[in-house]
Amino acid sequence: MSEVTSRTRVFALLGDPVSHSLSPTIQNAAMADMEMDGVYVALRAGTEEMVGFIRGLARSGGGGNITLPHKEKAATVLDVSSPAVKRTGACNTFWEADGKINGDNTDVAGFARALEAFLGGPPEGLSVLVLGAGGAARAGLVALIDGGVEEVHLLNRSRDRARVVARRIGGAKVRVLDSAREVDGKAFDLVVNATRLGLQPDDPLPLDLRRLARAGGVVDVVCRAGSTPFVDLARTLGIRATDGSEMLVQQGAVAFERWWGRGPSLRVMRAALERRLRR
Ligand code: NAP
């Protein structure tokens, strides 16, 4: 990082917890690479502090990202919401433009880009099983539907939450499953883990893939050192699989573009992430 001065723009990840976050690593590496006068930090924030930080950071010429558990509340603080925020009801990126606090949900584009890289094209016509109904699942759903999937089966621990998400985003293409028993013996072109299971070492699997007749591919949004247990299981079963690393880089790249008006080097972001995960 170059010298921090009174002109340096300050960006922050706001959430609780944030100590495990990888965003400072990729954003600071990208800013240093492009010689941008900015610094990116992670701040643990309760709801009230988060609202204050958004206003303060944006008005001082900086911005940031929002993570658990504040993405929905953050969407209510904005003056200008992107289409992705409006559709998901969640904001993960904020900045100021023309005196107004702007927000986007770059998880949508991040998921879409990472998925396209994994599939080698859009998910057109696919039958998809999505596990989870939180922020990541909402972003994934918007990306899948915009990508032209045939149908999405949505399975979540809390069925009511899944119903709300399906109503808001999915329309006729999304079917909410009552229990995991409903997937027994079924075939899917793609299975997406959008729960938080896999982040902690002692987490159970989000789903035993052996229950399915077929999974054409597996995408896990969780990102941690090594691969995730869900990705490991898929690969053991001979299923192509990827974890959340590329989505993390892609959502970060879109956020970077919102703040700086030009995109970062994906290569630099990926290399910084890899170094950090190896440590
Ligand atoms: P969230 O809004 O809190 O949602 C968490 C989801 O996990 C919900 O569906 C929840 O089910 C489910 N869940 C939690 N504990 C569970 C358990 N013990 N058993 C079954 N289901 C459980 O979180 P989020 O923002 O969607 O984040 C989810 C994951 O995605 C996190 O690991 C996050 O780091 C990751 N993520 C990655 C990226 C990336 O760029 N790679 C971006 C965003 C998020 P209920 O609804 O029943 O509580």
Boltz pocket constraint, residues with backbone or C-beta under 6 A from the ligand:
constraints:
  - pocket:
      binder: B
      contacts: [[A, 68], [A, 107], [A, 110], [A, 131], [A, 132], [A, 133], [A, 134], [A, 135], [A, 136], [A, 137], [A, 156], [A, 157], [A, 158], [A, 159], [A, 161], [A, 194], [A, 195], [A, 196], [A, 197], [A, 199], [A, 221], [A, 222], [A, 223], [A, 244], [A, 245], [A, 247], [A, 248], [A, 249], [A, 251]]
      max_distance: 6.0
